[in-house]
């Protein structure tokens, strides 16, 4: 009985390490290519959107399938309905930040069709699948949640910096801190609601609020 349980624990530990290593590699490679291509090619909003889907959306989907195959607990957490409480609280905080702290510094000012498709639909979906469903869950299989959430948030910041630079947008300490704080909040939103839809909607509301206010 002890031997069987011990082997089971060893298998779970090996699986967790495999998932964590694969997750880290899958995040690091797209981040490097993302930065290289954005900073060397002539900037285009459409190019940025295509790169986002190709470098992050597709690998995230493939990795999620791999995780589900090696770990029955692996899931994108899209089965559960979003949490109205988390979304409502987030919306209040975002409106306060946009009105009294950011004051238009985020650089999201256009409500064009492209903006809605890119910043309100595609980006929240792709980024939350990659950073919350895949990276965060992969890291926290091997690390304490708070540490894994912080590492995920730092990767999330590194993901945003090349896009800011490519657009010629200034990089401020406040903007960097805000991205990290929002990412940490999204991580806890995922943990609290167990629904990735909660994170996707909060992310979409974030981008929309900063554009409108």
N, CA, C and O of each residue as an XYZ file, in Angstrom:
852
protein
N       0.837     -1.206      0.000
C       0.000      0.000      0.000
C       0.867      1.250      0.000
O       0.623      2.184     -0.763
N       1.881      1.263      0.858
C       2.782      2.408      0.953
C       3.536      2.594     -0.352
O       3.716      3.716     -0.827
N       3.988      1.449     -0.941
C       4.751      1.510     -2.179
C       3.913      2.104     -3.304
O       4.388      2.939     -4.074
N       2.663      1.664     -3.390
C       1.776      2.172     -4.435
C       1.551      3.664     -4.261
O       1.582      4.424     -5.228
N       1.318      4.087     -2.992
C       1.089      5.509     -2.727
C       2.335      6.319     -3.026
O       2.248      7.417     -3.577
N       3.508      5.780     -2.663
C       4.765      6.471     -2.907
C       5.007      6.639     -4.408
O       5.441      7.696     -4.867
N       4.719      5.579     -5.158
C       4.885      5.673     -6.608
C       3.913      6.689     -7.202
O       4.243      7.416     -8.139
N       2.715      6.720     -6.640
C       1.726      7.689     -7.113
C       2.183      9.111     -6.872
O       2.031      9.973     -7.737
N       2.750      9.363     -5.680
C       3.253     10.706     -5.364
C       4.422     11.086     -6.268
O       4.521     12.227     -6.717
N       5.308     10.122     -6.532
C       6.436     10.385     -7.416
C       5.952     10.714     -8.832
O       6.510     11.582     -9.504
N       4.912     10.012     -9.268
C       4.362     10.277    -10.597
C       3.765     11.681    -10.672
O       3.954     12.394    -11.657
N       3.036     12.072     -9.611
C       2.443     13.406     -9.579
C       3.511     14.490     -9.572
O       3.368     15.517    -10.236
N       4.595     14.256     -8.809
C       5.692     15.221     -8.741
C       6.384     15.341    -10.091
O       6.718     16.441    -10.531
N       6.596     14.206    -10.745
C       7.234     14.211    -12.068
C       6.350     14.939    -13.083
O       6.843     15.695    -13.920
N       5.046     14.701    -12.998
C       4.113     15.362    -13.903
C       4.127     16.865    -13.685
O       4.130     17.637    -14.644
N       4.135     17.287    -12.409
C       4.150     18.717    -12.085
C       5.412     19.380    -12.625
O       5.356     20.484    -13.166
N       6.549     18.706    -12.478
C       7.803     19.264    -12.986
C       7.782     19.360    -14.507
O       8.239     20.349    -15.080
N       7.244     18.320    -15.163
C       7.156     18.326    -16.618
C       6.311     19.486    -17.108
O       6.683     20.183    -18.052
N       5.171     19.688    -16.461
C       4.262     20.765    -16.848
C       4.913     22.124    -16.619
O       4.813     23.009    -17.468
N       5.590     22.298    -15.461
C       6.230     23.574    -15.146
C       7.339     23.906    -16.136
O       7.447     25.044    -16.593
N       8.171     22.906    -16.470
C       9.276     23.131    -17.412
C       8.740     23.444    -18.805
O       9.214     24.367    -19.468
N       7.754     22.672    -19.242
C       7.175     22.887    -20.566
C       6.509     24.250    -20.642
O       6.616     24.945    -21.653
N       5.821     24.631    -19.572
C       5.155     25.936    -19.525
C       6.167     27.069    -19.650
O       5.965     28.008    -20.420
N       7.261     26.976    -18.889
C       8.286     28.018    -18.913
C       8.895     28.157    -20.307
O       9.089     29.268    -20.801
N       9.193     27.024    -20.933
C       9.786     27.058    -22.273
C       8.804     27.628    -23.289
O       9.178     28.414    -24.159
N       7.537     27.220    -23.165
C       6.530     27.677    -24.115
C       6.266     29.171    -23.971
O       5.886     29.824    -24.943
N       6.458     29.717    -22.783
C       6.281     31.159    -22.585
C       7.516     31.927    -23.028
O       7.397     33.000    -23.620
N       8.704     31.393    -22.749
C       9.943     32.118    -23.034
C      10.188     32.278    -24.530
O      10.584     33.356    -24.974
N       9.962     31.237    -25.308
C      10.228     31.296    -26.751
C       9.334     32.316    -27.450
O       9.852     33.158    -28.184
N       8.004     32.279    -27.253
C       7.169     33.312    -27.894
C       7.501     34.725    -27.441
O       7.433     35.659    -28.240
N       7.861     34.900    -26.163
C       8.217     36.230    -25.678
C       9.443     36.770    -26.408
O       9.486     37.944    -26.778
N      10.437     35.911    -26.613
C      11.637     36.333    -27.332
C      11.341     36.691    -28.775
O      11.814     37.712    -29.275
N      10.561     35.857    -29.448
C      10.205     36.128    -30.840
C       9.321     37.369    -30.947
O       9.473     38.165    -31.874
N       8.413     37.529    -30.015
C       7.519     38.695    -29.968
C       8.333     39.989    -29.906
O       8.092     40.921    -30.673
N       9.295     40.032    -28.989
C      10.117     41.228    -28.828
C      10.968     41.474    -30.077
O      11.071     42.605    -30.552
N      11.573     40.411    -30.602
C      12.441     40.545    -31.776
C      11.674     41.081    -32.981
O      12.126     42.017    -33.640
N      10.531     40.496    -33.267
C       9.769     40.886    -34.454
C       9.146     42.277    -34.320
O       9.142     43.055    -35.275
N       8.621     42.585    -33.135
C       8.008     43.900    -32.952
C       9.023     45.028    -33.053
O       8.715     46.107    -33.559
N      10.235     44.776    -32.569
C      11.234     45.836    -32.528
C      12.093     45.924    -33.784
O      12.864     46.872    -33.937
N      11.971     44.948    -34.688
C      12.768     44.990    -35.915
C      11.918     45.247    -37.163
O      12.404     45.835    -38.129
N      10.660     44.812    -37.151
C       9.785     45.033    -38.297
C       9.068     46.368    -38.171
O       8.843     46.846    -37.059
N       8.704     46.982    -39.309
C       7.902     48.214    -39.241
C       6.605     47.940    -38.480
O       5.921     46.952    -38.745
N       6.275     48.811    -37.541
C       5.120     48.533    -36.684
C       3.809     48.663    -37.438
O       3.598     49.598    -38.210
N       2.939     47.700    -37.193
C       1.586     47.702    -37.746
C       0.660     47.085    -36.703
O       0.983     46.052    -36.116
N      -0.482     47.709    -36.473
C      -1.432     47.177    -35.503
C      -1.926     45.798    -35.912
O      -2.102     44.914    -35.075
N      -2.147     45.627    -37.214
C      -2.600     44.326    -37.697
C      -1.517     43.271    -37.538
O      -1.803     42.131    -37.174
N      -0.263     43.654    -37.813
C       0.848     42.716    -37.635
C       0.950     42.304    -36.177
O       1.141     41.127    -35.871
N       0.824     43.266    -35.282
C       0.881     42.967    -33.853
C      -0.210     41.983    -33.460
O       0.034     41.068    -32.674
N      -1.400     42.163    -33.995
C      -2.511     41.267    -33.669
C      -2.258     39.858    -34.191
O      -2.501     38.875    -33.491
N      -1.765     39.768    -35.437
C      -1.472     38.453    -36.023
C      -0.375     37.743    -35.235
O      -0.483     36.551    -34.947
N       0.682     38.482    -34.888
C       1.778     37.891    -34.109
C       1.275     37.395    -32.756
O       1.707     36.351    -32.267
N       0.370     38.144    -32.165
C      -0.178     37.766    -30.864
C      -0.905     36.414    -30.936
O      -0.747     35.556    -30.067
N      -1.688     36.257    -31.978
C      -2.439     35.010    -32.141
C      -1.499     33.849    -32.468
O      -1.631     32.758    -31.911
N      -0.536     34.097    -33.389
C       0.359     33.031    -33.835
C       1.353     32.627    -32.749
O       1.586     31.439    -32.525
N       1.940     33.624    -32.072
C       2.994     33.328    -31.089
C       2.460     32.931    -29.719
O       3.124     32.196    -28.988
N       1.280     33.402    -29.364
C       0.756     33.125    -28.026
C      -0.532     32.305    -28.040
O      -0.684     31.374    -27.249
N      -1.453     32.646    -28.930
C      -2.729     31.942    -28.943
C      -2.598     30.481    -29.323
O      -3.101     29.606    -28.618
N      -1.926     30.208    -30.433
C      -1.785     28.828    -30.903
C      -0.930     27.988    -29.955
O      -1.343     26.884    -29.600
N       0.264     28.469    -29.521
C       1.041     27.675    -28.561
C       0.294     27.416    -27.253
O       0.413     26.337    -26.673
N      -0.472     28.399    -26.792
C      -1.231     28.210    -25.552
C      -2.251     27.099    -25.715
O      -2.429     26.279    -24.814
N      -2.921     27.066    -26.856
C      -3.914     26.015    -27.097
C      -3.243     24.648    -27.161
O      -3.725     23.684    -26.566
N      -2.117     24.568    -27.894
C      -1.410     23.294    -28.036
C      -0.908     22.814    -26.674
O      -1.024     21.633    -26.345
N      -0.344     23.743    -25.880
C       0.172     23.367    -24.570
C      -0.961     22.924    -23.650
O      -0.790     21.988    -22.868
N      -2.111     23.582    -23.734
C      -3.245     23.185    -22.890
C      -3.687     21.766    -23.212
O      -4.089     21.021    -22.318
N      -3.616     21.385    -24.487
C      -3.953     20.015    -24.877
C      -2.929     19.031    -24.311
O      -3.282     17.935    -23.875
N      -1.653     19.437    -24.323
C      -0.594     18.583    -23.768
C      -0.783     18.398    -22.269
O      -0.669     17.285    -21.755
N      -1.073     19.489    -21.570
C      -1.266     19.419    -20.122
C      -2.447     18.528    -19.782
O      -2.377     17.733    -18.844
N      -3.529     18.652    -20.533
C      -4.703     17.822    -20.290
C      -4.387     16.352    -20.497
O      -4.973     15.487    -19.846
N      -3.457     16.069    -21.407
C      -3.104     14.679    -21.698
C      -2.255     14.053    -20.597
O      -2.408     12.870    -20.294
N      -1.353     14.847    -19.992
C      -0.456     14.294    -18.973
C      -0.964     14.501    -17.561
O      -0.468     13.868    -16.629
N      -1.950     15.378    -17.382
C      -2.471     15.678    -16.054
C      -3.976     15.894    -16.170
O      -4.424     16.858    -16.790
N      -4.747     15.000    -15.575
C      -6.206     15.079    -15.694
C      -6.764     16.349    -15.065
O      -7.902     16.725    -15.347
N      -5.975     17.023    -14.211
C      -6.429     18.268    -13.600
C      -6.175     19.472    -14.502
O      -6.662     20.571    -14.234
N      -5.417     19.261    -15.564
C      -5.121     20.360    -16.475
C      -6.373     20.807    -17.208
O      -7.071     19.988    -17.806
N      -6.658     22.081    -17.166
C      -7.877     22.591    -17.777
C      -7.727     24.074    -18.061
O      -7.023     24.784    -17.342
N      -8.391     24.540    -19.111
C      -8.406     25.970    -19.405
C      -9.380     26.713    -18.496
O      -9.406     27.944    -18.497
N     -10.181     25.980    -17.720
C     -11.161     26.562    -16.796
C     -12.180     27.440    -17.540
O     -12.559     28.514    -17.073
N     -12.603     26.956    -18.694
C     -13.615     27.667    -19.472
C     -15.011     27.064    -19.279
O     -15.993     27.542    -19.848
N     -15.077     26.017    -18.474
C     -16.359     25.335    -18.294
C     -17.265     26.063    -17.297
O     -18.489     25.960    -17.372
N     -16.665     26.786    -16.379
C     -17.437     27.419    -15.312
C     -17.827     28.847    -15.688
O     -17.063     29.547    -16.353
N     -19.008     29.278    -15.265
C     -19.499     30.625    -15.562
C     -18.650     31.674    -14.834
O     -18.105     31.392    -13.767
N     -18.533     32.875    -15.400
C     -17.749     33.942    -14.746
C     -18.394     34.393    -13.449
O     -19.596     34.227    -13.242
N     -17.570     34.971    -12.576
C     -18.038     35.455    -11.278
C     -18.433     36.926    -11.380
O     -17.597     37.782    -11.667
N     -19.711     37.211    -11.145
C     -20.195     38.593    -11.197
C     -19.556     39.438    -10.098
O     -19.318     40.631    -10.289
N     -19.279     38.823     -8.948
C     -18.693     39.562     -7.824
C     -17.287     40.045     -8.172
O     -16.962     41.212     -7.954
N     -16.460     39.166     -8.706
C     -15.094     39.548     -9.093
C     -15.121     40.597    -10.194
O     -14.348     41.555    -10.154
N     -15.997     40.431    -11.172
C     -16.079     41.370    -12.292
C     -16.562     42.736    -11.819
O     -16.010     43.762    -12.217
N     -17.594     42.756    -10.970
C     -18.124     44.024    -10.472
C     -17.117     44.795     -9.649
O     -16.948     46.000     -9.834
N     -16.442     44.102     -8.734
C     -15.428     44.749     -7.899
C     -14.291     45.284     -8.764
O     -13.795     46.388     -8.538
N     -13.884     44.498     -9.752
C     -12.803     44.919    -10.649
C     -13.194     46.161    -11.433
O     -12.380     47.068    -11.608
N     -14.436     46.209    -11.907
C     -14.902     47.353    -12.693
C     -14.854     48.639    -11.877
O     -14.468     49.687    -12.393
N     -15.245     48.566    -10.604
C     -15.211     49.746     -9.731
C     -13.778     50.245     -9.565
O     -13.517     51.444     -9.670
N     -12.859     49.328     -9.308
C     -11.450     49.699     -9.133
C     -10.876     50.286    -10.419
O     -10.122     51.258    -10.379
N     -11.230     49.702    -11.552
C     -10.719     50.175    -12.840
C     -11.215     51.578    -13.171
O     -10.452     52.404    -13.672
N     -12.482     51.849    -12.897
C     -13.025     53.184    -13.149
C     -12.323     54.219    -12.273
O     -11.984     55.305    -12.744
N     -12.105     53.888    -11.010
C     -11.394     54.792    -10.101
C      -9.978     55.062    -10.612
O      -9.526     56.207    -10.628
N      -9.282     54.001    -11.028
C      -7.913     54.160    -11.532
C      -7.890     55.022    -12.790
O      -7.054     55.917    -12.917
N      -8.810     54.754    -13.721
C      -8.832     55.496    -14.982
C      -9.124     56.975    -14.769
O      -8.539     57.824    -15.442
N     -10.023     57.292    -13.838
C     -10.433     58.677    -13.621
C      -9.428     59.483    -12.803
O      -9.188     60.657    -13.086
N      -8.845     58.849    -11.790
C      -8.056     59.623    -10.830
C      -6.549     59.336    -10.837
O      -5.776     60.086    -10.241
N      -6.130     58.257    -11.506
C      -4.703     57.920    -11.505
C      -4.131     57.956    -12.922
O      -3.191     58.703    -13.189
N      -4.683     57.164    -13.817
C      -4.142     57.075    -15.177
C      -4.375     58.351    -15.983
O      -3.440     58.894    -16.572
N      -5.593     58.820    -16.010
C      -5.960     60.066    -16.709
C      -5.471     60.096    -18.155
O      -4.878     61.078    -18.601
N      -5.725     59.014    -18.874
C      -5.383     58.974    -20.298
C      -3.965     58.591    -20.628
O      -3.581     58.653    -21.796
N      -3.157     58.191    -19.643
C      -1.757     57.871    -19.906
C      -1.565     56.491    -20.526
O      -0.493     56.207    -21.061
N      -2.567     55.638    -20.469
C      -2.397     54.256    -20.950
C      -2.254     54.174    -22.459
O      -1.764     53.169    -22.973
N      -2.668     55.200    -23.175
C      -2.510     55.192    -24.623
C      -3.621     54.470    -25.361
O      -3.496     54.221    -26.560
N      -4.713     54.124    -24.675
C      -5.840     53.462    -25.322
C      -6.942     54.496    -25.515
O      -7.719     54.768    -24.600
N      -7.000     55.067    -26.708
C      -7.921     56.190    -26.894
C      -8.919     55.987    -28.031
O      -9.858     56.772    -28.160
N      -8.747     54.972    -28.847
C      -9.597     54.800    -30.024
C     -10.638     53.723    -29.798
O     -10.332     52.650    -29.280
N     -11.875     54.013    -30.189
C     -12.937     53.024    -30.111
C     -13.321     52.555    -31.512
O     -14.497     52.337    -31.801
N     -12.331     52.404    -32.368
C     -12.560     51.913    -33.724
C     -12.946     50.434    -33.680
O     -12.835     49.770    -32.650
N     -13.401     49.947    -34.827
C     -13.749     48.523    -34.926
C     -12.516     47.669    -34.635
O     -12.598     46.649    -33.951
N     -11.367     48.109    -35.171
C     -10.140     47.347    -34.921
C      -9.820     47.294    -33.433
O      -9.427     46.246    -32.920
N      -9.988     48.433    -32.726
C      -9.702     48.459    -31.298
C     -10.583     47.462    -30.551
O     -10.106     46.725    -29.688
N     -11.864     47.445    -30.886
C     -12.794     46.532    -30.210
C     -12.400     45.078    -30.472
O     -12.374     44.256    -29.556
N     -12.094     44.773    -31.735
C     -11.708     43.399    -32.081
C     -10.408     43.010    -31.392
O     -10.291     41.919    -30.834
N      -9.428     43.916    -31.437
C      -8.106     43.610    -30.903
C      -8.041     43.673    -29.373
O      -7.666     42.699    -28.720
N      -8.412     44.834    -28.808
C      -8.191     45.069    -27.378
C      -9.304     44.551    -26.481
O      -9.076     44.292    -25.299
N     -10.507     44.398    -27.029
C     -11.632     43.982    -26.184
C     -12.003     42.516    -26.399
O     -12.591     41.889    -25.518
N     -11.659     41.967    -27.572
C     -12.026     40.572    -27.851
C     -10.798     39.659    -27.914
O     -10.640     38.763    -27.085
N      -9.932     39.894    -28.903
C      -8.829     38.963    -29.158
C      -7.778     38.986    -28.056
O      -7.402     37.934    -27.539
N      -7.298     40.178    -27.689
C      -6.224     40.267    -26.687
C      -6.603     39.655    -25.342
O      -5.836     38.850    -24.815
N      -7.750     40.000    -24.766
C      -8.117     39.363    -23.488
C      -8.192     37.842    -23.591
O      -7.760     37.131    -22.683
N      -8.739     37.350    -24.694
C      -8.878     35.904    -24.851
C      -7.516     35.225    -24.957
O      -7.232     34.275    -24.228
N      -6.670     35.721    -25.875
C      -5.353     35.114    -26.097
C      -4.467     35.255    -24.866
O      -3.845     34.286    -24.431
N      -4.409     36.454    -24.309
C      -3.501     36.706    -23.190
C      -3.908     35.959    -21.921
O      -3.046     35.482    -21.182
N      -5.197     35.852    -21.664
C      -5.629     35.134    -20.463
C      -5.447     33.629    -20.602
O      -5.117     32.950    -19.629
N      -5.661     33.105    -21.803
C      -5.387     31.679    -22.008
C      -3.905     31.403    -21.811
O      -3.534     30.417    -21.173
N      -3.049     32.276    -22.361
C      -1.609     32.052    -22.270
C      -1.094     32.266    -20.851
O      -0.441     31.389    -20.284
N      -1.388     33.430    -20.282
C      -0.740     33.791    -19.017
C      -1.451     33.266    -17.772
O      -0.794     32.943    -16.782
N      -2.750     33.178    -17.801
C      -3.448     32.684    -16.615
C      -3.714     31.180    -16.697
O      -3.359     30.432    -15.786
N      -4.342     30.742    -17.793
C      -4.719     29.333    -17.878
C      -3.507     28.419    -18.043
O      -3.472     27.321    -17.487
N      -2.507     28.879    -18.814
C      -1.363     28.017    -19.103
C      -0.175     28.313    -18.185
O       0.263     27.439    -17.437
N       0.347     29.544    -18.239
C       1.566     29.859    -17.485
C       1.325     29.803    -15.979
O       2.052     29.116    -15.262
N       0.325     30.510    -15.501
C       0.069     30.540    -14.055
C      -0.232     29.155    -13.512
O       0.340     28.745    -12.502
N      -1.121     28.434    -14.170
C      -1.452     27.093    -13.675
C      -0.263     26.147    -13.768
O      -0.073     25.291    -12.904
N       0.541     26.306    -14.828
C       1.720     25.456    -14.958
C       2.743     25.717    -13.862
O       3.284     24.777    -13.279
N       3.013     26.998    -13.575
C       4.006     27.342    -12.551
C       3.527     26.964    -11.153
O       4.319     26.506    -10.330
N       2.247     27.151    -10.882
C       1.754     26.888     -9.523
C       1.552     25.404     -9.242
O       1.179     25.031     -8.130
N       1.794     24.559    -10.233
C       1.847     23.128     -9.952
C       3.148     22.777     -9.226
O       3.243     21.750     -8.553
N       4.146     23.649     -9.378
C       5.459     23.384     -8.796
C       5.846     24.422     -7.742
O       6.718     24.160     -6.913
N       5.211     25.594     -7.763
C       5.569     26.696     -6.874
C       4.367     27.122     -6.033
O       3.226     26.851     -6.407
N       4.611     27.791     -4.895
C       3.495     28.379     -4.132
C       2.737     29.374     -5.011
O       3.333     30.029     -5.867
N       1.436     29.486     -4.801
C       0.619     30.305     -5.685
C       1.104     31.748     -5.753
O       1.201     32.308     -6.845
N       1.407     32.359     -4.625
C       1.809     33.767     -4.615
C       3.063     33.987     -5.460
O       3.151     34.973     -6.192
N       4.024     33.083     -5.364
C       5.270     33.217     -6.122
C       5.020     32.970     -7.603
O       5.523     33.704     -8.453
N       4.239     31.930     -7.912
C       3.923     31.648     -9.305
C       3.141     32.777     -9.948
O       3.340     33.092    -11.122
N       2.248     33.387     -9.174
C       1.456     34.510     -9.669
C       2.346     35.720     -9.942
O       2.152     36.423    -10.934
N       3.316     35.964     -9.069
C       4.250     37.080     -9.269
C       5.111     36.851    -10.502
O       5.306     37.772    -11.295
N       5.631     35.634    -10.679
C       6.450     35.335    -11.861
C       5.634     35.498    -13.138
O       6.116     36.044    -14.130
N       4.398     35.019    -13.101
C       3.511     35.173    -14.257
C       3.303     36.650    -14.579
O       3.280     37.042    -15.745
N       3.152     37.457    -13.543
C       2.905     38.889    -13.722
C       4.124     39.603    -14.283
O       3.986     40.536    -15.074
N       5.311     39.176    -13.884
C       6.533     39.760    -14.447
C       6.679     39.383    -15.924
O       7.120     40.198    -16.734
N       6.309     38.151    -16.272
C       6.312     37.746    -17.677
C       5.277     38.551    -18.466
O       5.509     38.925    -19.616
N       4.142     38.809    -17.835
C       3.087     39.602    -18.456
C       3.584     41.025    -18.742
O       3.254     41.607    -19.775
N       4.373     41.575    -17.825
C       4.973     42.891    -18.035
C       5.975     42.849    -19.181
O       5.973     43.735    -20.036
N       6.830     41.832    -19.210
C       7.815     41.699    -20.288
C       7.138     41.566    -21.645
O       7.677     41.994    -22.666
N       5.965     40.974    -21.643
C       5.193     40.839    -22.880
C       4.708     42.204    -23.375
O       4.655     42.430    -24.584
N       4.359     43.106    -22.479
C       3.817     44.407    -22.865
C       4.894     45.412    -23.301
O       4.635     46.254    -24.160
N       6.079     45.332    -22.728
C       7.109     46.341    -22.987
C       7.483     46.461    -24.468
O       7.549     47.582    -24.971
N       7.733     45.353    -25.196
C       8.059     45.508    -26.622
C       6.946     46.177    -27.425
O       7.219     46.932    -28.358
N       5.692     45.901    -27.065
C       4.568     46.534    -27.773
C       4.553     48.035    -27.519
O       4.302     48.819    -28.434
N       4.820     48.437    -26.286
C       4.899     49.878    -25.976
C       6.015     50.534    -26.776
O       5.828     51.604    -27.355
N       7.178     49.887    -26.805
C       8.330     50.444    -27.516
C       8.059     50.532    -29.011
O       8.403     51.528    -29.648
N       7.444     49.495    -29.574
C       7.166     49.482    -31.010
C       6.192     50.584    -31.403
O       6.274     51.129    -32.503
N       5.259     50.914    -30.492
C       4.291     51.979    -30.764
C       4.843     53.365    -30.471
O       4.182     54.368    -30.742
N       6.052     53.428    -29.916
C       6.630     54.704    -29.545
C       6.023     55.276    -28.288
O       6.085     56.481    -28.042
N       5.433     54.396    -27.489
C       4.781     54.826    -26.254
C       5.801     54.881    -25.127
O       6.654     54.000    -25.014
N       5.717     55.908    -24.297
C       6.654     56.035    -23.182
C       6.405     54.932    -22.157
O       5.269     54.520    -21.923
N       7.498     54.467    -21.552
C       7.408     53.418    -20.535
C       7.581     54.072    -19.174
O       8.669     54.542    -18.840
N       6.516     54.103    -18.392
C       6.556     54.751    -17.083
C       6.563     53.715    -15.978
O       6.100     52.590    -16.161
N       7.094     54.106    -14.830
C       7.104     53.221    -13.666
C       5.680     52.897    -13.245
O       5.371     51.758    -12.895
N       4.809     53.914    -13.282
C       3.413     53.696    -12.906
C       2.753     52.687    -13.838
O       2.023     51.805    -13.386
N       3.010     52.819    -15.151
C       2.428     51.886    -16.107
C       2.898     50.465    -15.885
O       2.108     49.526    -15.974
N       4.191     50.296    -15.594
C       4.744     48.966    -15.337
C       4.156     48.366    -14.069
O       3.766     47.199    -14.045
N       4.096     49.173    -13.017
C       3.524     48.682    -11.759
C       2.061     48.299    -11.934
O       1.596     47.305    -11.376
N       1.338     49.105    -12.720
C      -0.088     48.821    -12.925
C      -0.294     47.494    -13.644
O      -1.183     46.722    -13.283
N       0.526     47.225    -14.663
C       0.419     45.953    -15.386
C       0.655     44.779    -14.438
O      -0.069     43.784    -14.484
N       1.665     44.899    -13.583
C       1.964     43.825    -12.625
C       0.817     43.652    -11.638
O       0.410     42.529    -11.341
N       0.297     44.773    -11.128
C      -0.813     44.706    -10.159
C      -2.057     44.085    -10.798
O      -2.707     43.228    -10.199
N      -2.382     44.521    -12.013
C      -3.555     43.963    -12.713
C      -3.382     42.467    -12.942
O      -4.322     41.692    -12.768
N      -2.174     42.068    -13.334
C      -1.908     40.658    -13.585
C      -2.049     39.831    -12.299
O      -2.622     38.742    -12.314
N      -1.522     40.358    -11.196
C      -1.660     39.655     -9.910
C      -3.137     39.535     -9.540
O      -3.589     38.488     -9.077
N      -3.883     40.623     -9.751
C      -5.327     40.604     -9.464
C      -6.039     39.559    -10.327
O      -6.902     38.831     -9.837
N      -5.681     39.486    -11.600
C      -6.284     38.496    -12.488
C      -5.965     37.076    -12.031
O      -6.796     36.174    -12.137
N      -4.752     36.895    -11.523
C      -4.381     35.579    -11.001
C      -5.254     35.168     -9.832
O      -5.724     34.032     -9.765
N      -5.470     36.097     -8.910
C      -6.326     35.788     -7.764
C      -7.793     35.677     -8.180
O      -8.562     34.948     -7.554
N      -8.178     36.393     -9.228
C      -9.538     36.256     -9.753
C      -9.758     34.845    -10.288
O     -10.816     34.246    -10.090
N      -8.735     34.325    -10.972
C      -8.821     32.955    -11.474
C      -8.897     31.962    -10.327
O      -9.691     31.021    -10.352
N      -8.066     32.184     -9.325
C      -8.053     31.271     -8.177
C      -9.372     31.319     -7.421
O      -9.876     30.288     -6.975
N      -9.933     32.524     -7.277
C     -11.161     32.671     -6.505
C     -12.401     32.196     -7.227
O     -13.303     31.630     -6.609
N     -12.459     32.419     -8.536
C     -13.673     32.070     -9.284
C     -13.582     30.714     -9.971
O     -14.605     30.116    -10.304
N     -12.360     30.226    -10.185
C     -12.112     28.989    -10.929
C     -12.726     29.043    -12.318
O     -13.149     28.024    -12.864
N     -12.769     30.248    -12.883
C     -13.306     30.432    -14.228
C     -12.418     31.391    -14.993
O     -12.203     32.524    -14.563
N     -11.900     30.940    -16.128
C     -11.073     31.826    -16.946
C     -11.914     32.930    -17.573
O     -11.392     33.992    -17.910
N     -13.221     32.686    -17.732
C     -14.102     33.726    -18.275
C     -14.100     34.966    -17.397
O     -14.232     36.084    -17.896
N     -13.952     34.773    -16.094
C     -13.866     35.912    -15.178
C     -12.685     36.796    -15.550
O     -12.820     38.016    -15.636
N     -11.521     36.179    -15.772
C     -10.309     36.925    -16.133
C     -10.450     37.580    -17.495
O     -10.049     38.730    -17.678
N     -11.017     36.859    -18.451
C     -11.172     37.400    -19.802
C     -12.063     38.638    -19.784
O     -11.752     39.640    -20.427
N     -13.167     38.567    -19.050
C     -14.097     39.704    -18.994
C     -13.472     40.880    -18.254
O     -13.604     42.022    -18.694
N     -12.791     40.618    -17.131
C     -12.119     41.699    -16.398
C     -11.082     42.368    -17.293
O     -10.973     43.594    -17.304
N     -10.328     41.582    -18.035
C      -9.299     42.109    -18.945
C      -9.941     42.985    -20.023
O      -9.439     44.066    -20.329
N     -11.053     42.515    -20.596
C     -11.751     43.288    -21.625
C     -12.291     44.593    -21.050
O     -12.199     45.643    -21.685
N     -12.856     44.522    -19.845
C     -13.373     45.735    -19.177
C     -12.231     46.700    -18.917
O     -12.385     47.906    -19.107
N     -11.091     46.186    -18.486
C      -9.899     47.017    -18.235
C      -9.549     47.832    -19.472
O      -9.409     49.053    -19.395
N      -9.408     47.161    -20.615
C      -9.017     47.854    -21.846
C     -10.086     48.848    -22.298
O      -9.769     49.939    -22.773
N     -11.332     48.469    -22.148
C     -12.424     49.348    -22.567
C     -12.521     50.587    -21.682
O     -12.704     51.698    -22.181
N     -12.401     50.399    -20.386
C     -12.491     51.521    -19.452
C     -11.362     52.522    -19.684
O     -11.588     53.732    -19.673
N     -10.146     52.015    -19.894
C      -9.015     52.915    -20.130
C      -9.142     53.667    -21.451
O      -8.611     54.767    -21.603
N      -9.857     53.062    -22.409
C     -10.081     53.759    -23.675
C     -11.152     54.817    -23.563
O     -11.017     55.904    -24.125
N     -12.220     54.512    -22.840
C     -13.355     55.438    -22.732
C     -13.079     56.591    -21.768
O     -13.448     57.737    -22.024
N     -12.419     56.260    -20.647
C     -12.205     57.278    -19.607
C     -10.796     57.849    -19.666
O     -10.447     58.716    -18.865
